[in-house]
């Protein structure tokens, strides 16, 4: 949890660099914002006019019994109220429309950027934190644009106008009114300090809850299998209680601050009545001016309390923008070259040339590895856990860049290739198949336009998936739920093979692709695999050595180095590591068969 707490530490209350960058998102809508500011200033001016009309009504019409003039003045006041309502409605609608557009643009930019980040970034950053960036933090910026950045101009203009008018009408009574401002200043400073810490606590709790929910909902099968529901519920209840306490603390500060502001405002009204009323009795101040001062006093303290709320919005926006821009400024470690080299048609040759790679600086996974795979060759990669088998796939797909050495596709270093073009030449079938919400056809095509329905049908037929698809009510149009939860493990695996076949890759990579398939299903797809690998460069990573005996070559890895390579029979004759792995697996399978018998 320290990691989350550090992530939520607030920076400065105001950072000019961040503010300018945030305001840059308003640039496409500058005319709308300009119109909104103009309307807001007009609303503020109309608010200044109300007490002046009251002053005129009392001193120039009520005092002398002028009903006709009073009627016209009342109609003018009503007209100003209607105009104020219309301007307020238009200004609110324009700024909220702008805020929604900015929020849309920012979320699109964040998601587009996240898609460019290399796989290692997601290994180090919890999904819950990234979700918080796209949802909660963007919502905070939306609040700044709709309720802060523009309305603050109206508050400042209104305050300045009230001060000017009050000093103009009676500077002595104005100074009496302003005598309570030091109390306002002290209360506001205390509120800002308290709310800042409270806001940080609330934000940290939100991130913790998001991360916890994402992790535990995704891992719900494990939670239930190991009967951890009560323990996980207790952990969630603790996080939820902390979030409750943080919000209650924040509510407490607001519940104290606003009544204090109202109390100080009431004190100002009392001073106006005491001092101004005495001057009215002395005949040096008109009753209309006294009433106008009372109305201006009520209008004066509301912008002050609003500005305190704007401070909180600004503080929130600065913290959220700092986190968002930190994400947007994270440079992708795997970047396309400025002038990518074209890949020749056909081909499929792969070469590792003295490749050394480590996820962490002091823990190399591959050590000066050299390997060449000819076009159309079927190569199996085996070895104990941690030997570097999956790392080879990550490097071929350029999810990571090598530290030393080169990886070449058809003689071209992959760092010279466009990553998208490189990956379009490949198809990867993993042990843990990921299916998206949609239909079966969409998950096979992956929304790729050149692949039509007939090709999808042909692909699922070749991998023997057509039978179970026909049993579905809508066939290829049957719905697939999130992560393919409505399908069995074997069915998901068959769809993964169909997906690979439909995309017709030059390079096929199978990473433990049949380990989750039962023996009967494995027999059904073995022929389809032979068809799929025909004429394609194929890399097969498998623990079940019985599935790779027909490969052209088997490469045995140990501690990031090539220990042995050759055909199945050649490696057995060597009686080395492969022979030991094969013997151990054969014994395990024999024991399993004996126990079943």
Buried (B, 14 or more C-beta within 10 A) or exposed (E): EEEBBEBBEBEEEEBEEBBEBBBEBBEEBEEBBEBBBEBBBBBBBBBBBBBBBBBBBBBBBBEEEBEEBBEEBEEBBEEBEEBBEEBBEBBBEBBBBBBEBBBEBBBEBBEEBBEBBBEBBEEEBBEBBBBBBBEBBBBBBBBBBBBBBBBBBBBBBBBEBBBEBBBEBBEEBBEBBBEBBEBBEEBBEBBBEBBBBBBBBBBBBBBBBBBBBBEBEEEEEEBEEEEBEEEBEEEBEEBBEBBEEBBEBBEEBBEBBBEBBEEBBBEBBEBBBEBBEEBBEEEEBBBBBBBBBBBBBBBBBBBBBBBBBBBBBBBBBBBBBBBBBEBBEBEEEBEBEEEBBEBEEEBBBBBBBEBBBBEEEEEBBBBBBEBEBEBBBBBBBBBBEEBBBBBBBBBBBBBBBBEEBBBBBBEBBBBBBBBEEBBBBBBBBBBEBEBBEBBBBBBBBEEEEEBEEEBBBBBBBBBBBBEBBEEBEEBBEBEBEEBBEBBBBBBBBBBBBBBBBBBEBBBBBBBBBBBBBEEEBBEBBBEBBEEBBEEBBBBBBBBBBBBBEBBBBBBBBBBBBBBBBBBBEEBBEEEBBBBEBBEEBEEEEEEEEEEEE
